[in-house]
Amino acid sequence: PEKRPFFLEGNEIFDFELDGDIPYYSRRIGSPPAFPGTWDAKEISEIPNQTTILGAAKLTGKSKKGLSIGIVEGLTAEETGVARDEDGNDEEIQVAPLSSYFSSRLKKEYKEGTTIVGGTFSLVNRISPEAALSELNPNAAVSGGLDLLHYWNNKNYYVEVKSIASQLQGSSESILRKQLGPIHRYQRPDADYLEIDSLREQLAGHGGLVAIGKKGGNINFNLRGQYRSPGLNLNDMGYIRQADFFGESADISYEMNDPGTWIRNYTLTLFQEARWSFGGEHIGNELGSRFALMTNKLWRFNLSYAYEFSHLSTRELRGGPALRMDGEHMLGAYISSDRSKNLSGNVGFHFMNYSGLSSHGEVIHAGLTWLPIRKIRLSVVGSFETRDYHQQYVHTLTGSSETLYITGGIDQHSTSITFRGELFLTPELSLQYYGSPFYSVGKYDNFNRVDQSQAQEMDSRVKALDVSYNETDNSYSFEHNSETWNFSNPDFSFMQFRSNLVFRWEYKLGSTFYLVWAHDRSGFEKIYHPVSDITGDLFGIKGNHVFMFK
């Protein structure tokens, strides 16, 4: 999430969300260069952890007549890395061009806020990129949208309409990469409604959302329909999870807000959602319930259950055919104490299980916040996750006459601890610290090749492989149709530590000086190590340090 004060200020004016997809995401300004570790048979190193912001300007405000306006413009510098060829020769390579990021938002309220009409427009312009970057990213990305929100019956009922459109322009190589990328997957062999065009120099798409509901009184509801066309892409300036779907969702809730002897309020919600691809494939179907309760002592209790019915995933095989996903049970529970106390805590648990299969996952997280004195605030959050899953994508293998999609079982463990400390020396002077080590390790077994990808039964969907492990090059091999196939060992061990220290001084009203020290270090191996074996190794890795002032 965004932590930079300049971008946080007035950020609510830019709100334009379509179920999590947004045309403006402030973290894009100054984000790390999106450049691969290898290019043109050369190893790329010394890629900066972020792009330098040469300058940024922002205007936000609201008039007495209900007109809200937000404008932000950021200019980021060209960044370079080092490219090393097979002979060990180094040369400088551009990994990010000089770039301009612009976003705007306009909203107008009518009839005391019962009707709100607005629009948004964003533009990214990459200036004079070198050849490699021209092949990787579009030169320009434009998006724009309109929205309408109307209330009636004392604002108890509402209707909301939103539309969004985007267009990318660049070299044919960069647009082809977008067509093949995870948002679109135009290359899917079973998607006859999609067509790859390797010569096109632009990619355009659109989306929309319509919702109607009630949010006043004891019984409330929300009905929503939405879609994203296959070509919609917001990820240069905003964020989009997936294109190519249309769907509907509904929820109804009962809310009790009259405090009793022990209970302050509670809410019971039933929800449902279904989605299809533009080719008619059923890609999502979920049904569930949530219960939230608060006591008069401000303790919170949440309980949830959902079932994801068996459906097709058009993304799981990374450009392969749609793959059948098995039904999944999801159960969650959460408890937190009174957050207004000097000492408060919370704990949560989530459990996932696949119908009729041994696959499962568990997540446990807990947090503690302590205010020893008024000027100091300390908090720590820890989480531990296990995942034993039977159908994890591993590799796509291309042979002389066919393409194979390999899946396997994975046993994954992830753990993290996040510490935050705040010291308020005076109302104008403060010191803030954030530090978080993270570990994730995974081990694969029971490798399969996908056969009938949409079959309900696992035995028909995938076929077991008789693999041999080659310790010398850390790879597996197997025989299929009189041909020998090889793939690298997918086991992994990843660790990372990130921290920052921020000194804040408001030297006069409305004017603030920030001094920031950011640090990070990470390590990755294509070998499985238990987390307990690598915990101490993280701090032996060389780290990166960045100092900034604003």
LOLUM-321030 format. One record per residue (C-alpha): x, y, z. Coordinates in Angstrom, 1 decimal, padded with zeros to 4 digits. Layout:
<sites>
+--------+--------+--------+
!   east !  north !     up !
+--------+--------+--------+
!      X !      Y !      Z !
...
+--------+--------+--------+
</sites>
This chain:
<sites>
+--------+--------+--------+
!   east !  north !     up !
+--------+--------+--------+
!  000.0 !  000.0 !  000.0 !
!  001.0 !  003.6 ! -000.5 !
!  003.0 !  005.1 !  002.4 !
!  004.4 !  008.2 !  000.8 !
!  002.8 !  011.3 !  002.4 !
!  002.9 !  013.4 ! -000.8 !
!  000.7 !  010.8 ! -002.6 !
! -001.5 !  010.0 !  000.4 !
! -002.6 !  013.6 !  000.8 !
! -006.0 !  014.0 ! -000.9 !
! -005.8 !  010.5 ! -002.4 !
! -009.5 !  009.8 ! -001.7 !
! -010.5 !  012.3 ! -004.4 !
! -008.9 !  009.9 ! -007.1 !
! -011.1 !  007.0 ! -006.0 !
! -012.5 !  005.2 ! -009.0 !
! -012.8 !  001.5 ! -008.4 !
! -014.4 ! -001.3 ! -010.3 !
! -014.4 ! -004.3 ! -007.9 !
! -010.7 ! -003.8 ! -007.1 !
! -009.6 ! -002.6 ! -010.6 !
! -008.4 !  001.0 ! -010.6 !
! -007.1 !  003.4 ! -013.4 !
! -004.8 !  005.3 ! -011.0 !
! -002.4 !  003.6 ! -008.6 !
!  000.1 !  006.1 ! -007.1 !
!  002.7 !  003.4 ! -006.5 !
!  003.3 !  003.3 ! -010.3 !
!  005.1 !  006.6 ! -010.0 !
!  008.6 !  005.7 ! -008.9 !
!  008.1 !  001.9 ! -009.1 !
!  011.0 ! -000.5 ! -009.8 !
!  012.0 ! -000.8 ! -013.5 !
!  010.1 ! -003.7 ! -015.2 !
!  013.1 ! -005.2 ! -016.8 !
!  014.0 ! -008.9 ! -017.0 !
!  017.1 ! -010.5 ! -015.5 !
!  018.3 ! -011.6 ! -018.9 !
!  018.0 ! -010.0 ! -022.3 !
!  019.4 ! -010.8 ! -025.7 !
!  021.6 ! -013.6 ! -024.1 !
!  023.0 ! -011.1 ! -021.6 !
!  022.7 ! -011.1 ! -017.8 !
!  021.2 ! -007.9 ! -016.5 !
!  022.3 ! -006.7 ! -013.1 !
!  022.4 ! -003.5 ! -010.9 !
!  018.7 ! -002.8 ! -011.8 !
!  017.6 ! -000.1 ! -009.4 !
!  014.9 ! -001.0 ! -006.7 !
!  013.0 !  002.1 ! -007.8 !
!  013.0 !  004.8 ! -010.4 !
!  014.0 !  008.3 ! -009.4 !
!  011.2 !  010.8 ! -009.2 !
!  012.6 !  014.0 ! -010.8 !
!  009.6 !  016.0 ! -009.8 !
!  005.9 !  015.7 ! -009.0 !
!  003.0 !  018.1 ! -008.7 !
! -000.5 !  017.6 ! -007.2 !
! -003.7 !  019.6 ! -007.0 !
! -006.7 !  018.4 ! -005.0 !
! -009.6 !  020.3 ! -003.6 !
! -013.4 !  020.7 ! -003.3 !
! -015.4 !  023.8 ! -003.9 !
! -018.4 !  025.0 ! -001.9 !
! -020.7 !  024.0 ! -004.8 !
! -019.6 !  020.3 ! -004.6 !
! -017.0 !  020.2 ! -007.4 !
! -014.0 !  018.0 ! -006.5 !
! -010.9 !  018.0 ! -008.6 !
! -007.7 !  016.0 ! -008.4 !
! -004.6 !  016.3 ! -010.7 !
! -001.3 !  014.6 ! -010.2 !
!  001.8 !  014.6 ! -012.5 !
!  005.0 !  012.8 ! -011.9 !
!  008.2 !  012.7 ! -014.0 !
!  010.6 !  009.8 ! -013.4 !
!  014.2 !  009.6 ! -014.6 !
!  015.9 !  007.3 ! -017.0 !
!  017.5 !  004.4 ! -015.2 !
!  020.3 !  002.1 ! -016.3 !
!  021.7 ! -001.3 ! -015.4 !
!  024.6 ! -003.5 ! -016.4 !
!  024.4 ! -006.0 ! -019.2 !
!  027.1 ! -008.8 ! -019.2 !
!  027.6 ! -011.0 ! -022.3 !
!  028.9 ! -014.6 ! -022.3 !
!  032.5 ! -013.4 ! -022.5 !
!  032.2 ! -011.3 ! -019.3 !
!  032.1 ! -007.9 ! -021.1 !
!  029.9 ! -005.3 ! -019.4 !
!  027.9 ! -002.5 ! -021.0 !
!  025.4 !  000.0 ! -019.8 !
!  021.7 ! -000.7 ! -020.7 !
!  018.7 !  001.4 ! -020.2 !
!  016.2 ! -000.4 ! -017.9 !
!  013.7 !  002.5 ! -017.6 !
!  013.2 !  005.5 ! -019.9 !
!  012.4 !  009.1 ! -018.9 !
!  008.6 !  008.8 ! -018.2 !
!  005.7 !  011.0 ! -017.5 !
!  002.7 !  009.9 ! -015.4 !
! -000.5 !  011.9 ! -015.3 !
! -003.8 !  011.3 ! -013.7 !
! -006.9 !  013.4 ! -013.1 !
! -010.2 !  013.0 ! -011.4 !
! -013.3 !  015.2 ! -011.5 !
! -016.6 !  014.8 ! -009.5 !
! -019.6 !  017.1 ! -009.2 !
! -022.3 !  016.7 ! -006.5 !
! -025.9 !  017.7 ! -007.2 !
! -028.9 !  018.0 ! -004.9 !
! -027.0 !  017.9 ! -001.6 !
! -024.9 !  014.9 ! -002.7 !
! -027.8 !  012.7 ! -003.8 !
! -026.4 !  012.6 ! -007.3 !
! -022.6 !  012.5 ! -008.1 !
! -021.3 !  012.6 ! -011.7 !
! -017.6 !  012.2 ! -012.4 !
! -014.8 !  011.1 ! -014.7 !
! -011.2 !  010.1 ! -014.7 !
! -008.3 !  010.3 ! -017.2 !
! -004.8 !  008.9 ! -017.0 !
! -001.8 !  009.0 ! -019.4 !
!  001.6 !  007.4 ! -019.2 !
!  004.2 !  008.6 ! -021.8 !
!  007.6 !  006.8 ! -022.0 !
!  010.0 !  009.3 ! -023.6 !
!  012.7 !  008.1 ! -026.1 !
!  013.0 !  004.5 ! -024.9 !
!  016.0 !  002.5 ! -026.3 !
!  015.4 ! -000.6 ! -028.4 !
!  015.1 ! -003.1 ! -025.6 !
!  012.5 ! -001.1 ! -023.7 !
!  010.6 ! -000.4 ! -026.9 !
!  010.1 ! -004.1 ! -027.2 !
!  009.1 ! -004.6 ! -023.6 !
!  006.6 ! -001.8 ! -022.9 !
!  004.2 !  000.4 ! -024.9 !
!  005.3 !  004.0 ! -025.5 !
!  002.0 !  005.4 ! -024.3 !
! -000.9 !  004.1 ! -022.2 !
! -004.2 !  006.0 ! -022.0 !
! -007.3 !  005.2 ! -019.9 !
! -010.5 !  007.1 ! -019.1 !
! -013.8 !  006.5 ! -017.4 !
! -017.1 !  008.0 ! -016.4 !
! -019.2 !  007.3 ! -013.3 !
! -022.6 !  008.1 ! -011.9 !
! -023.9 !  007.5 ! -008.3 !
! -027.5 !  008.4 ! -007.4 !
! -029.2 !  008.0 ! -004.0 !
! -032.9 !  008.2 ! -003.1 !
! -035.3 !  007.6 ! -000.3 !
! -033.2 !  009.5 !  002.2 !
! -030.0 !  007.9 !  000.8 !
! -031.2 !  004.4 !  001.8 !
! -031.1 !  003.2 ! -001.8 !
! -028.6 !  003.8 ! -004.6 !
! -027.7 !  003.0 ! -008.2 !
! -024.1 !  003.1 ! -009.5 !
! -022.8 !  003.0 ! -013.0 !
! -019.1 !  003.0 ! -014.1 !
! -017.4 !  002.7 ! -017.4 !
! -013.7 !  002.4 ! -018.2 !
! -011.6 !  002.2 ! -021.5 !
! -008.0 !  001.9 ! -022.2 !
! -005.6 !  002.0 ! -025.2 !
! -001.9 !  001.0 ! -025.4 !
!  000.3 !  002.2 ! -028.2 !
!  003.8 !  001.0 ! -029.0 !
!  006.0 ! -001.3 ! -031.1 !
!  004.5 ! -004.5 ! -032.4 !
!  006.8 ! -006.4 ! -030.1 !
!  005.5 ! -004.7 ! -027.0 !
!  001.9 ! -005.1 ! -028.0 !
!  002.5 ! -008.8 ! -028.7 !
!  004.0 ! -009.2 ! -025.2 !
!  000.8 ! -007.7 ! -023.8 !
! -001.4 ! -010.0 ! -025.8 !
!  000.5 ! -013.0 ! -024.4 !
!  000.8 ! -011.6 ! -020.9 !
! -001.1 ! -012.8 ! -017.8 !
! -003.9 ! -010.2 ! -018.1 !
! -005.0 ! -011.3 ! -021.6 !
! -003.6 ! -014.7 ! -022.7 !
! -004.6 ! -014.4 ! -026.3 !
! -002.6 ! -017.5 ! -027.2 !
! -004.8 ! -020.0 ! -025.4 !
! -005.3 ! -022.9 ! -027.8 !
! -009.0 ! -023.4 ! -026.8 !
! -010.0 ! -019.7 ! -027.1 !
! -011.2 ! -019.5 ! -030.6 !
! -012.8 ! -016.1 ! -029.9 !
! -009.3 ! -014.6 ! -029.3 !
! -006.8 ! -013.9 ! -032.1 !
! -003.1 ! -013.0 ! -031.8 !
! -002.0 ! -010.2 ! -034.2 !
!  001.8 ! -009.9 ! -034.1 !
!  001.8 ! -006.8 ! -036.3 !
! -000.7 ! -004.6 ! -034.4 !
!  000.7 ! -001.6 ! -032.6 !
! -002.1 ! -000.9 ! -030.3 !
! -004.3 ! -002.8 ! -027.9 !
! -007.7 ! -001.4 ! -026.7 !
! -010.4 ! -002.6 ! -024.4 !
! -013.3 ! -001.4 ! -022.1 !
! -015.2 ! -002.5 ! -019.1 !
! -018.1 ! -001.5 ! -016.9 !
! -020.1 ! -002.0 ! -013.7 !
! -023.7 ! -001.5 ! -012.8 !
! -024.9 ! -001.9 ! -009.2 !
! -028.1 ! -001.2 ! -007.3 !
! -028.7 ! -001.7 ! -003.6 !
! -029.9 ! -000.6 ! -000.2 !
! -027.6 !  000.4 !  002.7 !
! -029.9 !  001.9 !  005.4 !
! -031.9 !  000.0 !  008.1 !
! -031.6 ! -003.6 !  009.2 !
! -031.9 ! -005.4 !  005.9 !
! -029.6 ! -004.3 !  003.1 !
! -028.6 ! -005.8 ! -000.3 !
! -026.4 ! -005.2 ! -003.3 !
! -026.9 ! -006.5 ! -006.9 !
! -024.0 ! -006.0 ! -009.3 !
! -023.1 ! -006.9 ! -012.9 !
! -019.8 ! -006.1 ! -014.5 !
! -017.5 ! -007.0 ! -017.4 !
! -013.9 ! -006.5 ! -018.7 !
! -013.3 ! -007.0 ! -022.4 !
! -010.3 ! -009.1 ! -023.5 !
! -008.2 ! -006.1 ! -024.5 !
! -008.6 ! -003.9 ! -021.4 !
! -005.3 ! -003.1 ! -019.6 !
! -004.9 ! -000.5 ! -016.8 !
! -001.5 ! -001.7 ! -015.4 !
!  000.7 !  001.1 ! -016.7 !
! -000.9 !  003.7 ! -014.5 !
! -003.4 !  001.7 ! -012.5 !
! -004.1 ! -001.9 ! -011.6 !
! -006.2 ! -004.7 ! -013.1 !
! -006.2 ! -008.3 ! -012.1 !
! -007.8 ! -009.9 ! -015.1 !
! -009.5 ! -009.0 ! -018.4 !
! -011.9 ! -011.2 ! -020.4 !
! -014.8 ! -011.8 ! -018.1 !
! -018.4 ! -010.8 ! -017.4 !
! -020.3 ! -011.7 ! -014.2 !
! -022.8 ! -011.0 ! -011.6 !
! -022.8 ! -010.9 ! -007.8 !
! -025.4 ! -010.5 ! -005.0 !
! -025.4 ! -010.1 ! -001.3 !
! -028.0 ! -009.6 !  001.4 !
! -027.3 ! -008.7 !  005.0 !
! -029.1 ! -008.3 !  008.3 !
! -027.6 ! -005.6 !  010.6 !
! -028.5 ! -005.2 !  014.3 !
! -027.3 ! -001.8 !  015.6 !
! -029.3 ! -001.5 !  018.8 !
! -026.9 ! -002.3 !  021.7 !
! -028.0 ! -004.9 !  024.2 !
! -026.6 ! -006.1 !  027.5 !
! -023.5 ! -007.7 !  025.9 !
! -023.7 ! -007.0 !  022.2 !
! -023.2 ! -003.6 !  020.6 !
! -023.9 ! -004.7 !  017.0 !
! -023.7 ! -007.6 !  014.6 !
! -024.1 ! -008.3 !  010.9 !
! -025.0 ! -011.5 !  009.0 !
! -024.3 ! -011.6 !  005.3 !
! -025.1 ! -014.1 !  002.6 !
! -023.2 ! -013.6 ! -000.8 !
! -022.9 ! -015.2 ! -004.2 !
! -020.8 ! -014.5 ! -007.3 !
! -020.5 ! -016.1 ! -010.8 !
! -018.3 ! -015.3 ! -013.8 !
! -017.8 ! -016.4 ! -017.4 !
! -015.2 ! -015.6 ! -020.0 !
! -016.1 ! -013.9 ! -023.3 !
! -016.0 ! -017.4 ! -024.8 !
! -018.7 ! -018.6 ! -022.4 !
! -016.4 ! -020.7 ! -020.1 !
! -017.6 ! -020.8 ! -016.5 !
! -014.6 ! -019.3 ! -014.6 !
! -016.0 ! -018.7 ! -011.2 !
! -019.0 ! -019.6 ! -008.9 !
! -018.9 ! -018.9 ! -005.2 !
! -021.4 ! -019.0 ! -002.4 !
! -020.9 ! -018.1 !  001.2 !
! -021.7 ! -016.3 !  004.4 !
! -020.1 ! -013.9 !  006.9 !
! -020.9 ! -013.1 !  010.5 !
! -019.4 ! -010.1 !  012.4 !
! -020.1 ! -009.1 !  016.0 !
! -018.9 ! -006.4 !  018.3 !
! -019.4 ! -006.4 !  022.1 !
! -020.0 ! -003.4 !  024.3 !
! -016.4 ! -003.7 !  025.4 !
! -015.4 ! -003.2 !  021.7 !
! -014.2 ! -006.7 !  021.1 !
! -014.7 ! -008.0 !  017.6 !
! -015.5 ! -011.5 !  016.4 !
! -015.7 ! -012.5 !  012.7 !
! -016.6 ! -015.9 !  011.2 !
! -016.9 ! -016.7 !  007.5 !
! -017.5 ! -019.7 !  005.3 !
! -017.5 ! -019.9 !  001.5 !
! -017.6 ! -022.7 ! -001.1 !
! -016.0 ! -022.2 ! -004.5 !
! -017.7 ! -024.6 ! -006.9 !
! -015.6 ! -026.5 ! -009.5 !
! -014.9 ! -024.2 ! -012.4 !
! -012.5 ! -023.5 ! -015.2 !
! -009.4 ! -021.3 ! -014.9 !
! -008.3 ! -019.6 ! -018.1 !
! -005.0 ! -018.4 ! -016.4 !
! -003.7 ! -021.4 ! -014.5 !
! -001.7 ! -022.9 ! -017.4 !
! -000.1 ! -019.6 ! -018.3 !
! -001.4 ! -019.5 ! -021.9 !
! -002.5 ! -023.1 ! -022.1 !
! -006.1 ! -024.4 ! -022.3 !
! -008.6 ! -023.7 ! -019.6 !
! -008.0 ! -026.0 ! -016.6 !
! -010.6 ! -027.5 ! -014.3 !
! -010.3 ! -026.3 ! -010.7 !
! -011.7 ! -028.5 ! -008.0 !
! -014.3 ! -027.3 ! -005.5 !
! -012.9 ! -025.5 ! -002.4 !
! -014.1 ! -025.0 !  001.1 !
! -012.9 ! -021.8 !  002.9 !
! -013.4 ! -021.2 !  006.6 !
! -012.1 ! -018.1 !  008.5 !
! -012.3 ! -016.8 !  012.1 !
! -010.9 ! -013.6 !  013.6 !
! -010.9 ! -012.1 !  017.1 !
! -009.6 ! -008.7 !  018.2 !
! -009.6 ! -006.8 !  021.5 !
! -010.5 ! -003.1 !  022.1 !
! -008.3 ! -001.1 !  019.8 !
! -008.6 !  002.0 !  021.9 !
! -006.7 !  000.5 !  024.8 !
! -002.9 !  001.0 !  025.4 !
! -002.5 ! -002.8 !  024.8 !
! -004.6 ! -004.5 !  022.2 !
! -004.2 ! -007.6 !  020.0 !
! -005.9 ! -009.8 !  017.4 !
! -005.6 ! -013.3 !  016.1 !
! -007.1 ! -015.0 !  012.9 !
! -007.2 ! -018.4 !  011.3 !
! -008.1 ! -019.4 !  007.8 !
! -008.5 ! -023.0 !  006.5 !
! -008.9 ! -024.2 !  002.9 !
! -009.8 ! -027.7 !  001.8 !
! -010.5 ! -029.2 ! -001.7 !
! -013.6 ! -031.4 ! -002.0 !
! -012.7 ! -035.1 ! -002.0 !
! -009.0 ! -034.4 ! -002.1 !
! -006.2 ! -034.3 !  000.5 !
! -005.1 ! -030.8 ! -000.6 !
! -005.5 ! -028.1 !  002.2 !
! -004.1 ! -024.8 !  003.4 !
! -003.9 ! -023.0 !  006.7 !
! -003.1 ! -019.4 !  007.6 !
! -002.6 ! -018.2 !  011.2 !
! -001.9 ! -014.5 !  011.9 !
! -001.6 ! -012.6 !  015.1 !
! -000.9 ! -009.0 !  016.0 !
! -000.1 ! -006.9 !  019.1 !
! -000.2 ! -003.1 !  019.6 !
!  001.3 ! -001.4 !  022.6 !
!  001.4 !  002.2 !  023.7 !
!  003.8 !  002.3 !  026.7 !
!  003.5 !  006.1 !  026.9 !
!  001.5 !  008.6 !  024.8 !
!  004.4 !  009.4 !  022.5 !
!  005.4 !  005.9 !  021.6 !
!  003.4 !  003.3 !  019.6 !
!  004.8 ! -000.2 !  018.9 !
!  003.1 ! -003.0 !  016.9 !
!  004.1 ! -006.4 !  015.7 !
!  002.2 ! -008.7 !  013.3 !
!  003.2 ! -012.3 !  012.5 !
!  001.8 ! -014.8 !  010.1 !
!  002.4 ! -018.4 !  009.2 !
!  000.9 ! -020.2 !  006.1 !
!  001.1 ! -023.8 !  004.9 !
! -000.3 ! -025.0 !  001.5 !
! -000.4 ! -028.6 !  000.4 !
! -001.9 ! -028.4 ! -003.1 !
! -002.3 ! -031.2 ! -005.7 !
! -002.5 ! -029.2 ! -009.0 !
!  000.2 ! -026.5 ! -009.1 !
!  001.4 ! -025.3 ! -012.5 !
!  005.1 ! -026.2 ! -013.1 !
!  006.2 ! -025.8 ! -016.7 !
!  005.1 ! -025.5 ! -020.3 !
!  007.3 ! -027.8 ! -022.5 !
!  007.3 ! -027.5 ! -026.3 !
!  008.4 ! -030.6 ! -028.3 !
!  008.7 ! -031.5 ! -031.9 !
!  005.0 ! -032.2 ! -032.4 !
!  003.1 ! -031.1 ! -029.3 !
!  003.1 ! -028.9 ! -026.2 !
!  002.9 ! -030.4 ! -022.7 !
!  001.6 ! -028.6 ! -019.6 !
!  003.2 ! -029.9 ! -016.4 !
!  001.6 ! -029.7 ! -013.0 !
!  002.6 ! -031.1 ! -009.6 !
!  001.9 ! -031.3 ! -005.9 !
!  003.4 ! -028.5 ! -003.8 !
!  004.2 ! -028.3 ! -000.1 !
!  004.7 ! -024.6 !  000.6 !
!  005.4 ! -022.8 !  003.8 !
!  005.5 ! -019.0 !  004.2 !
!  006.1 ! -016.9 !  007.3 !
!  006.6 ! -013.2 !  008.0 !
!  006.9 ! -010.8 !  010.9 !
!  006.2 ! -007.1 !  010.6 !
!  007.3 ! -004.6 !  013.2 !
!  006.3 ! -000.9 !  013.3 !
!  007.5 !  001.7 !  015.8 !
!  006.4 !  005.4 !  016.0 !
!  008.0 !  008.0 !  018.3 !
!  006.3 !  011.4 !  018.5 !
!  008.9 !  013.8 !  020.0 !
!  006.5 !  016.8 !  019.5 !
!  003.4 !  017.3 !  017.4 !
!  005.7 !  018.5 !  014.7 !
!  008.6 !  016.0 !  015.0 !
!  008.2 !  012.3 !  014.7 !
!  010.3 !  009.2 !  013.9 !
!  008.8 !  006.1 !  012.3 !
!  010.3 !  002.7 !  011.7 !
!  009.1 ! -000.3 !  009.6 !
!  010.8 ! -003.7 !  009.3 !
!  009.6 ! -007.0 !  007.9 !
!  011.4 ! -010.3 !  007.2 !
!  009.6 ! -012.8 !  004.9 !
!  010.3 ! -016.4 !  004.0 !
!  008.6 ! -018.7 !  001.5 !
!  009.8 ! -022.2 !  000.6 !
!  008.2 ! -024.9 ! -001.6 !
!  008.9 ! -028.5 ! -002.5 !
!  007.2 ! -030.3 ! -005.5 !
!  006.4 ! -033.9 ! -006.1 !
!  003.9 ! -036.1 ! -008.0 !
!  004.4 ! -034.5 ! -011.4 !
!  001.7 ! -034.8 ! -014.1 !
!  001.0 ! -033.8 ! -017.6 !
! -002.3 ! -032.2 ! -018.4 !
! -004.4 ! -034.5 ! -020.7 !
! -008.2 ! -033.6 ! -020.8 !
! -007.9 ! -030.2 ! -019.1 !
! -011.6 ! -029.6 ! -018.5 !
! -012.4 ! -033.1 ! -017.2 !
! -014.1 ! -033.4 ! -013.8 !
! -012.1 ! -036.4 ! -012.6 !
! -008.5 ! -036.0 ! -011.8 !
! -007.5 ! -039.3 ! -013.4 !
! -008.8 ! -038.0 ! -016.8 !
! -007.6 ! -034.5 ! -016.3 !
! -003.9 ! -035.3 ! -015.8 !
! -001.7 ! -038.3 ! -016.3 !
!  001.1 ! -039.2 ! -013.9 !
!  004.7 ! -038.9 ! -015.1 !
!  007.5 ! -041.3 ! -014.3 !
!  010.3 ! -038.7 ! -013.8 !
!  014.0 ! -039.1 ! -013.1 !
!  016.0 ! -036.5 ! -011.2 !
!  019.3 ! -035.3 ! -012.4 !
!  021.3 ! -033.9 ! -009.5 !
!  024.0 ! -032.4 ! -011.7 !
!  021.8 ! -029.8 ! -013.3 !
!  019.0 ! -029.9 ! -010.8 !
!  016.4 ! -031.0 ! -013.4 !
!  013.8 ! -033.8 ! -014.1 !
!  013.4 ! -035.9 ! -017.3 !
!  010.7 ! -038.3 ! -018.5 !
!  009.7 ! -040.2 ! -021.7 !
!  006.5 ! -039.5 ! -023.6 !
!  005.6 ! -040.5 ! -027.2 !
!  009.2 ! -041.7 ! -027.9 !
!  010.6 ! -038.4 ! -026.9 !
!  012.7 ! -037.3 ! -023.9 !
!  011.4 ! -034.2 ! -022.1 !
!  013.3 ! -032.2 ! -019.5 !
!  012.3 ! -029.4 ! -017.0 !
!  014.1 ! -027.7 ! -014.2 !
!  013.5 ! -028.5 ! -010.6 !
!  010.7 ! -026.1 ! -009.5 !
!  011.6 ! -026.3 ! -005.8 !
!  012.5 ! -022.9 ! -004.3 !
!  013.6 ! -021.0 ! -001.2 !
!  013.0 ! -017.2 ! -001.0 !
!  013.7 ! -014.8 !  001.7 !
!  013.5 ! -011.0 !  001.9 !
!  013.9 ! -008.2 !  004.5 !
!  012.5 ! -004.7 !  003.9 !
!  012.7 ! -001.7 !  006.3 !
!  012.5 !  002.0 !  006.3 !
!  013.1 !  004.8 !  008.8 !
!  011.3 !  008.1 !  008.3 !
!  012.0 !  011.4 !  010.1 !
!  009.2 !  013.9 !  009.8 !
!  009.4 !  017.6 !  010.7 !
!  006.6 !  020.0 !  010.1 !
!  008.7 !  023.1 !  010.3 !
!  005.7 !  025.4 !  009.7 !
!  002.0 !  024.9 !  009.3 !
!  001.4 !  023.1 !  006.0 !
!  005.1 !  022.6 !  005.2 !
!  006.7 !  019.3 !  006.1 !
!  010.3 !  018.0 !  005.6 !
!  010.9 !  014.2 !  005.4 !
!  014.2 !  012.3 !  005.6 !
!  013.9 !  008.6 !  004.6 !
!  016.2 !  005.6 !  004.8 !
!  015.0 !  002.6 !  002.9 !
!  016.7 ! -000.8 !  003.0 !
!  016.0 ! -004.2 !  001.5 !
!  017.8 ! -007.5 !  000.9 !
!  016.6 ! -010.7 ! -000.7 !
!  017.8 ! -014.1 ! -001.7 !
!  016.5 ! -016.9 ! -003.9 !
!  017.5 ! -020.5 ! -004.6 !
!  016.0 ! -023.2 ! -006.8 !
!  016.5 ! -025.6 ! -003.9 !
!  014.1 ! -026.4 ! -001.1 !
!  015.3 ! -025.5 !  002.4 !
!  013.1 ! -025.6 !  005.5 !
!  012.5 ! -022.1 !  006.8 !
!  014.2 ! -023.0 !  010.1 !
!  017.4 ! -023.8 !  008.2 !
!  017.6 ! -020.4 !  006.4 !
!  016.3 ! -018.0 !  009.0 !
!  019.7 ! -016.6 !  010.0 !
!  021.0 ! -016.5 !  006.4 !
!  018.9 ! -013.5 !  005.4 !
!  021.0 ! -011.0 !  007.3 !
!  024.2 ! -012.3 !  005.6 !
!  022.9 ! -011.2 !  002.2 !
!  024.2 ! -007.9 !  000.8 !
!  021.5 ! -005.3 !  001.1 !
!  020.6 ! -002.1 ! -000.8 !
!  020.3 !  001.3 !  000.9 !
!  018.4 !  004.3 ! -000.4 !
!  018.3 !  007.8 !  001.2 !
!  015.7 !  010.3 !  000.3 !
!  014.5 !  013.7 !  001.4 !
!  011.4 !  015.6 !  000.5 !
+--------+--------+--------+
</sites>
